[in-house]
Amino acid sequence: GMEKLVGSPRCLGCPFLLAASEFPERGTRAHDVAREHKSRLRARLRAMAAQAGAADGDALGDQLLLLMDGAFMTARLFGADDPPGRHVAAAATALVGPPR
């Protein structure tokens, strides 16, 4: 899962976040593509959280998106030597509870 991905020395972070960072102005092609991708992902996470029975699917979906994007950025910043993203599974479990 995410934990393995962000702990890999090959993971350089999320290319969509990197594009949005390099082109922060709305209206640039790279920024708009990144935003559209993240918007679709956000909607998918919200829907999945609601389908799983979350009391507030939108809030949980947003929290999961923040967690995932944070894991990607820490992978980019810290690399594989001591990536904070190695705790992403524990953080997700704290948000949604243990697997059923």
Protein Blocks (a to p, Z undefined) as FASTA:
>chain_A
ZZlmmmpmklgbjfklmmmmmmmcghiaklmmmmmmmmmmmmmmmmmmmmnopablmlmm
mmmmmmmmmmmmmmmmnommlgcklmmmmmmmmmnopaZZ
